[in-house]
């Protein structure tokens, strides 16, 4: 099952912000499986349409109940996985987790939890470990032992059947994933969720209006803008809990959001000023997230490249510093960036000793430290 895939053609794909459709399988369209996907902040909803003549490969894992319609490859992370778990819940649910990491070969793992529900009852279900498929309803994997779950549905053979599946995710717990799913997508309204996603993205992209040029140029521009708004991404749960850099669960104040996945050296020059212009509130929350990260680590150093609740430490320099200074220039400090009490070895405090005497840079570092630090740093800026 780990190697099983369904072929598709890019000619059968249709993608727009918040929506994705594709046909899976070989042969003519009426022999394929239709897939329609949409999402909320922490959940995804998909519709899988099985036509009567759909030619899926038959597998002898479910006692003849039907095809293995959906596979959950919980050990299939891009960078591999050191641990995984999956469990079938009754006849319409699956939950599990996977631990991965090793971004660019750097130490530091994270665990992603999920909770999935289906609109139709399973005709059969089971799991597999390293290719050994069976009817066991749970399994665990390691770095050397893959695991996953399979489910099948009863097909009438006379008409098409659409099965809806929705998944919530969390970096805190399975219970957090289930709670996110309940909060953000309690029903089965694919069209409604997709419409809300489209409206939200149109609102974001519509904050920049362009004219002139060709339709192709306009499409390229808004595609690039869409890509620029994907990261940093929300890391905290709907109930405001999140996994901190100290690997403990923290709870944010009401209205605050923890962000992660900052490629800081790539975004501090242009993306952060763009985000500050278009999304001032979320951008100040992003900077506050980085300050919280620093406060939860030994030495209280500002991170250089945040992946989940880890600092990959990619690239030299301190990209967070100009990011904080940039939002100061955009006057976002009144939103959520607060004074952070830190130890004497915070990298910003070390930098200021070396840099305040450089011509043309003193005001920059004074503004930076007055934003990020407290009384000790302010004393340094007066020296």
C-alpha positions as CSV (number, residue, x, y, z in Angstrom):
1,X,0.0,0.0,0.0
2,X,2.9,2.5,0.7
3,X,3.7,2.4,-3.0
4,X,0.1,2.5,-4.3
5,X,-0.8,5.6,-6.2
6,X,-3.6,6.6,-8.7
7,X,-2.4,8.2,-11.9
8,X,-3.8,11.5,-13.0
9,X,-3.2,14.1,-15.8
10,X,-2.6,17.8,-15.2
11,X,-5.1,18.3,-18.0
12,X,-7.8,17.0,-15.5
13,X,-6.8,19.4,-12.7
14,X,-8.6,22.6,-11.8
15,X,-7.1,24.8,-9.0
16,X,-8.1,28.1,-7.5
17,X,-7.5,29.5,-4.0
18,X,-9.4,27.3,-1.6
19,X,-10.5,24.8,-4.2
20,X,-8.9,21.9,-6.1
21,X,-10.5,19.2,-8.4
22,X,-8.9,16.3,-10.3
23,X,-9.9,13.0,-11.8
24,X,-7.9,9.9,-10.7
25,X,-7.4,6.7,-12.6
26,X,-6.7,5.5,-16.1
27,X,-9.0,5.4,-19.1
28,X,-11.9,7.6,-20.1
29,X,-13.5,10.1,-17.7
30,X,-16.4,7.7,-16.8
31,X,-13.8,5.2,-15.5
32,X,-12.2,7.6,-13.2
33,X,-12.7,8.8,-9.6
34,X,-13.7,12.5,-9.2
35,X,-12.0,14.4,-6.4
36,X,-13.0,17.8,-5.1
37,X,-11.1,19.4,-2.2
38,X,-11.4,22.5,-0.1
39,X,-10.2,23.7,3.3
40,X,-10.5,25.9,6.3
41,X,-7.7,27.2,8.5
42,X,-7.2,23.9,10.3
43,X,-9.3,21.4,8.4
44,X,-9.9,20.0,4.9
45,X,-13.0,18.6,3.3
46,X,-13.1,16.4,0.2
47,X,-15.6,14.7,-2.0
48,X,-14.7,11.5,-3.8
49,X,-17.1,10.4,-6.5
50,X,-17.0,6.7,-7.5
51,X,-18.8,6.1,-10.8
52,X,-20.4,2.8,-11.6
53,X,-17.8,1.9,-14.2
54,X,-14.8,3.3,-12.3
55,X,-11.9,0.9,-12.7
56,X,-10.0,0.8,-9.4
57,X,-7.6,-2.0,-8.7
58,X,-9.2,-4.7,-6.7
59,X,-7.3,-5.8,-3.6
60,X,-7.9,-8.9,-1.5
61,X,-7.7,-7.2,2.0
62,X,-11.3,-6.8,3.0
63,X,-12.8,-10.3,2.6
64,X,-14.4,-9.3,-0.7
65,X,-16.3,-6.3,0.7
66,X,-15.1,-4.0,-2.0
67,X,-12.1,-2.0,-3.3
68,X,-9.7,-0.3,-1.0
69,X,-11.2,3.1,-1.8
70,X,-9.0,5.3,0.4
71,X,-5.5,4.7,1.9
72,X,-4.1,6.7,4.8
73,X,-0.3,6.6,4.5
74,X,0.5,8.1,7.9
75,X,4.2,7.2,7.6
76,X,4.6,8.9,4.2
77,X,6.1,12.2,5.3
78,X,8.4,13.9,2.7
79,X,11.4,13.7,5.2
80,X,10.4,10.3,6.5
81,X,8.9,9.6,9.9
82,X,10.4,8.5,13.2
83,X,7.0,7.5,14.7
84,X,3.4,7.1,13.5
85,X,0.1,5.8,14.7
86,X,-3.3,5.2,13.1
87,X,-6.6,3.9,14.5
88,X,-9.9,3.2,12.9
89,X,-12.8,4.5,15.0
90,X,-16.0,2.5,14.5
91,X,-17.3,2.5,11.0
92,X,-16.9,6.2,10.0
93,X,-13.7,7.6,11.6
94,X,-9.9,7.5,11.7
95,X,-7.4,9.2,13.9
96,X,-3.6,9.2,14.2
97,X,-0.3,11.0,14.2
98,X,3.0,11.2,12.6
99,X,6.4,12.5,13.9
100,X,8.7,13.9,11.3
101,X,11.3,16.7,11.0
102,X,15.0,16.8,10.0
103,X,14.5,19.9,7.8
104,X,17.6,20.4,5.7
105,X,19.3,17.7,7.9
106,X,18.9,19.8,11.1
107,X,17.9,18.2,14.3
108,X,14.4,18.8,15.6
109,X,11.1,16.9,15.1
110,X,7.4,17.8,15.3
111,X,4.3,15.6,15.7
112,X,1.2,16.3,13.5
113,X,-2.1,14.8,14.8
114,X,-5.2,14.3,12.7
115,X,-8.9,13.3,13.2
116,X,-10.9,12.2,10.1
117,X,-14.6,11.6,9.7
118,X,-16.6,10.2,6.7
119,X,-20.2,10.8,5.5
120,X,-20.6,7.1,4.7
121,X,-20.1,3.9,6.7
122,X,-17.2,1.7,6.0
123,X,-18.0,-1.6,4.3
124,X,-14.6,-2.8,5.6
125,X,-11.4,-1.4,7.1
126,X,-8.0,-2.3,8.4
127,X,-4.4,-1.4,8.6
128,X,-1.0,-2.4,7.3
129,X,2.6,-2.6,8.6
130,X,5.5,-2.7,6.1
131,X,3.2,-4.0,3.4
132,X,1.5,-6.7,5.6
133,X,-2.2,-5.8,5.1
134,X,-4.9,-7.0,7.5
135,X,-8.1,-6.3,9.3
136,X,-6.4,-5.0,12.5
137,X,-8.0,-1.7,13.4
138,X,-4.8,0.1,14.7
139,X,-1.1,0.1,14.1
140,X,2.1,1.9,15.1
141,X,5.1,2.7,13.0
142,X,8.8,3.6,13.6
143,X,11.6,4.9,11.5
144,X,11.9,1.4,10.0
145,X,8.3,0.3,10.2
146,X,5.7,1.9,8.0
147,X,2.0,1.8,8.9
148,X,-1.2,3.0,7.5
149,X,-5.0,2.4,7.3
150,X,-7.3,1.5,4.5
151,X,-11.1,1.8,4.2
152,X,-13.6,0.6,1.6
153,X,-17.3,1.5,0.9
154,X,-20.2,-0.5,-0.4
155,X,-20.7,0.2,-4.1
156,X,-24.1,-0.4,-5.6
157,X,-22.7,-0.8,-9.1
158,X,-25.7,0.9,-10.7
159,X,-25.1,4.6,-10.0
160,X,-22.3,6.9,-8.9
161,X,-21.6,7.3,-5.2
162,X,-20.0,10.4,-3.5
163,X,-18.2,9.9,-0.2
164,X,-17.3,13.0,1.8
165,X,-14.3,13.0,4.1
166,X,-13.1,15.7,6.4
167,X,-9.9,16.0,8.4
168,X,-8.8,18.2,11.2
169,X,-5.2,18.7,12.2
170,X,-3.4,19.8,15.3
171,X,0.2,20.1,16.5
172,X,-1.0,19.6,20.1
173,X,-3.0,16.4,20.2
174,X,-5.6,14.1,18.5
175,X,-8.2,15.7,20.8
176,X,-7.1,19.1,19.5
177,X,-7.5,17.9,15.9
178,X,-11.0,16.7,16.6
179,X,-11.9,19.9,18.3
180,X,-10.6,22.0,15.4
181,X,-12.7,19.9,13.1
182,X,-15.8,20.4,15.2
183,X,-15.2,24.1,15.4
184,X,-14.4,24.9,11.8
185,X,-16.3,22.3,9.8
186,X,-19.2,20.7,11.8
187,X,-21.3,19.7,8.8
188,X,-20.9,18.3,5.3
189,X,-21.5,21.4,3.2
190,X,-18.7,21.2,0.6
191,X,-20.1,24.0,-1.5
192,X,-20.5,26.2,1.5
193,X,-17.0,25.6,2.8
194,X,-15.5,26.1,-0.7
195,X,-17.5,29.3,-1.2
196,X,-16.2,30.7,2.1
197,X,-12.7,29.8,1.2
198,X,-13.1,31.5,-2.2
199,X,-14.6,34.6,-0.6
200,X,-11.8,34.8,2.0
201,X,-9.1,34.5,-0.7
202,X,-10.8,37.0,-3.0
203,X,-10.9,39.4,-0.1
204,X,-7.2,39.0,0.6
205,X,-6.1,39.2,-3.1
206,X,-8.5,42.0,-3.7
207,X,-6.6,44.2,-1.3
208,X,-4.3,44.9,-4.3
209,X,-5.8,46.2,-7.5
210,X,-3.9,46.2,-10.8
211,X,-4.7,47.3,-14.3
212,X,-3.2,47.2,-17.7
213,X,-1.2,44.4,-19.2
214,X,-2.6,41.1,-20.4
215,X,-4.8,38.6,-18.7
216,X,-1.8,36.3,-18.5
217,X,0.2,39.0,-16.7
218,X,-2.6,39.6,-14.3
219,X,-2.9,35.9,-13.6
220,X,0.9,35.7,-12.9
221,X,0.7,38.7,-10.5
222,X,-2.2,37.3,-8.4
223,X,-0.7,33.8,-8.4
224,X,2.5,35.3,-7.0
225,X,0.5,37.3,-4.4
226,X,-1.4,34.1,-3.4
227,X,1.9,32.3,-2.9
228,X,3.2,35.2,-0.8
229,X,0.3,34.9,1.6
230,X,0.6,31.2,2.3
231,X,3.3,31.4,4.9
232,X,4.0,32.0,7.8
233,X,1.0,29.7,8.7
234,X,-1.3,29.3,11.7
235,X,0.2,26.9,14.3
236,X,-2.1,27.2,17.3
237,X,-5.4,25.3,17.7
238,X,-8.9,26.9,17.6
239,X,-8.9,26.8,21.4
240,X,-5.6,28.9,21.5
241,X,-3.3,26.1,22.6
242,X,0.0,25.5,20.8
243,X,3.2,23.5,21.2
244,X,6.0,25.9,22.4
245,X,9.7,25.9,21.6
246,X,10.1,24.4,25.1
247,X,8.0,21.5,23.9
248,X,5.3,22.3,26.4
249,X,1.7,23.2,25.6
250,X,0.9,26.9,26.0
251,X,-2.4,28.8,25.9
252,X,-2.6,32.2,24.2
253,X,-4.6,35.1,25.4
254,X,-8.0,35.5,23.7
255,X,-7.7,36.8,20.2
256,X,-4.0,35.9,19.7
257,X,-2.7,33.4,17.2
258,X,0.6,31.5,17.1
259,X,2.3,31.4,13.7
260,X,5.1,29.1,12.5
261,X,7.1,28.2,9.3
262,X,9.2,31.3,8.9
263,X,11.9,31.2,6.2
264,X,13.2,34.4,7.7
265,X,16.2,35.1,5.6
266,X,14.0,34.8,2.5
267,X,11.1,37.0,3.6
268,X,12.5,39.9,5.7
269,X,13.3,42.1,2.8
270,X,10.1,42.1,0.8
271,X,7.5,39.6,2.0
272,X,7.2,41.0,5.6
273,X,6.7,44.6,4.4
274,X,4.1,43.3,1.9
275,X,2.3,41.4,4.7
276,X,2.5,44.4,7.0
277,X,0.9,46.5,4.3
278,X,-1.9,44.1,3.5
279,X,-2.4,42.2,6.8
280,X,-1.2,44.5,9.7
281,X,-3.0,42.5,12.5
282,X,-1.8,39.0,11.5
283,X,1.7,40.4,10.7
284,X,2.1,41.8,14.2
285,X,0.9,38.4,15.6
286,X,3.6,36.7,13.5
287,X,6.3,38.9,15.1
288,X,4.8,38.3,18.5
289,X,5.0,34.5,17.8
290,X,8.8,34.8,17.2
291,X,9.2,36.7,20.4
292,X,7.3,34.0,22.3
293,X,9.6,31.4,20.6
294,X,12.6,33.2,21.9
295,X,11.2,33.4,25.4
296,X,10.7,29.7,25.5
297,X,14.3,28.7,24.7
298,X,17.4,28.4,26.7
299,X,19.3,31.7,26.2
300,X,16.2,33.3,24.8
301,X,17.7,33.7,21.3
302,X,15.5,34.9,18.5
303,X,15.0,32.0,16.0
304,X,16.6,32.1,12.5
305,X,14.3,29.6,10.6
306,X,11.1,28.4,12.4
307,X,9.7,25.0,11.5
308,X,6.8,23.9,13.7
309,X,8.1,24.3,17.2
310,X,11.8,24.2,16.3
311,X,14.5,26.5,15.1
312,X,16.2,24.9,12.1
313,X,19.0,27.6,12.4
314,X,19.4,27.9,8.6
315,X,21.6,30.7,7.4
316,X,23.7,33.1,9.3
317,X,22.7,36.6,10.5
318,X,19.6,37.7,12.4
319,X,16.7,38.2,10.0
320,X,14.2,38.6,12.8
321,X,15.8,41.9,13.9
322,X,15.0,43.8,10.6
323,X,11.6,42.1,10.6
324,X,10.8,43.7,13.9
325,X,12.2,47.0,12.8
326,X,10.1,46.9,9.6
327,X,6.8,46.5,11.4
328,X,7.9,49.4,13.7
329,X,8.2,51.5,10.5
330,X,4.7,50.4,9.5
331,X,3.4,51.5,13.0
332,X,2.1,48.0,13.9
333,X,3.5,48.1,17.4
334,X,0.1,49.1,18.8
335,X,-1.4,45.8,17.8
336,X,0.2,42.9,19.6
337,X,4.0,43.3,19.8
338,X,4.8,43.6,23.5
339,X,8.0,44.1,25.5
340,X,9.7,40.7,26.0
341,X,11.7,40.2,29.2
342,X,14.8,38.2,28.2
343,X,18.2,37.1,29.5
344,X,21.4,39.0,29.1
345,X,22.6,36.8,26.2
346,X,19.7,37.6,23.8
347,X,21.2,38.0,20.4
348,X,19.7,41.4,20.0
349,X,21.4,42.7,23.1
350,X,24.8,41.3,21.9
351,X,24.3,42.9,18.5
352,X,23.6,46.4,19.9
353,X,27.0,46.5,21.8
354,X,28.7,45.9,18.5
355,X,26.5,48.0,16.2
356,X,25.3,51.2,17.9
357,X,28.6,52.9,17.2
358,X,28.4,52.2,13.5
359,X,27.5,55.3,11.6
360,X,23.9,55.3,10.4
361,X,22.9,52.3,12.3
362,X,22.4,53.5,15.9
363,X,18.8,54.6,15.5
364,X,17.9,51.3,13.8
365,X,19.1,49.2,16.7
366,X,17.7,51.5,19.3
367,X,14.3,51.2,17.7
368,X,14.7,47.4,17.4
369,X,15.6,46.8,21.0
370,X,13.1,49.2,22.4
371,X,10.5,47.1,20.6
372,X,11.8,43.6,21.5
373,X,13.4,44.0,24.9
374,X,12.8,45.5,28.3
375,X,14.7,47.7,30.8
376,X,18.1,46.0,30.4
377,X,18.2,46.5,26.7
378,X,17.0,50.0,26.9
379,X,19.9,50.7,29.2
380,X,22.2,49.3,26.6
381,X,20.9,51.7,24.0
382,X,21.7,54.6,26.1
383,X,25.4,53.6,26.4
